Amino acid sequence: MPIALDKETRLALKKQAHHLKPIVQSGAAGLSESVLAEIDRALSDHELVKIKLVADNKQAFAAEVDSACEQLEAASVQQIGRTATLYRPNPEKK
């Protein structure tokens, strides 16, 4: 289940993510198992990551982001164009 963020936390994370470049990019296969595994690894390492997904339209893009968040237990901080920012706290990093 994706995690929920309050407005204050979401705004702070947006500010933190502003300078980040996309770490993971999907190919023509879309949100494959290998892409999900790479996003999972990136979230474990960095907690806050930008990803770039190939999608036909906004609805397909939003569905892929929602699917990734659900499968990886992450939160979508923001979506701009074909880029999404995901966050998942890592309890071991504290």
SVG drawing of the C-alpha trace seen along z (x, -y; Angstrom):
<svg xmlns="http://www.w3.org/2000/svg" viewBox="-6 -24 28 32">
<polyline fill="none" stroke="black" stroke-width="0.4" points="0.0,0.0 1.4,-3.4 2.3,-5.7 0.4,-9.0 2.1,-12.3 0.7,-15.4 0.9,-18.7 3.8,-20.1 5.9,-17.0 5.1,-16.9 6.1,-20.6 9.4,-19.9 10.1,-16.9 9.3,-18.9 11.8,-21.5 14.5,-18.8 13.8,-17.1 14.0,-20.2 17.7,-19.8 17.6,-16.0 18.0,-14.4 16.0,-11.3 17.8,-8.2 15.7,-5.5 14.2,-5.6 11.8,-3.1 12.0,-1.9 9.5,-0.8 8.5,2.2 7.1,-0.3 7.1,0.6 8.8,3.9 10.1,6.0 13.7,4.9 12.6,1.2 10.7,1.8 13.8,3.5 15.9,0.5 13.5,-2.0 13.3,0.1 17.1,0.1 17.2,-3.7 14.6,-4.3 16.5,-2.2 19.7,-4.1 18.3,-7.6 14.7,-7.7 13.8,-10.5 14.2,-9.8 13.1,-11.1 12.1,-8.6 11.2,-9.1 8.5,-6.8 7.5,-6.2 3.7,-6.4 1.2,-7.1 -0.7,-9.8 -1.2,-11.4 -3.7,-8.8 -1.3,-5.9 1.6,-7.8 -0.4,-8.4 -1.5,-4.7 2.1,-3.5 3.2,-5.9 0.4,-4.7 1.3,-1.1 4.9,-1.6 4.0,-3.4 1.7,-0.5 4.2,2.2 7.1,0.5 5.2,-1.0 6.3,-4.5 4.6,-7.9 4.3,-10.0 5.6,-13.5 4.9,-15.1 4.4,-14.4 5.6,-16.8 5.4,-15.8 6.9,-12.3 8.9,-12.7 7.7,-11.6 9.3,-12.1 8.9,-9.1 9.6,-9.0 10.0,-6.0 11.6,-6.5 14.4,-4.0 14.3,-3.3 17.9,-2.1 19.2,-5.5 18.1,-7.4"/>
</svg>
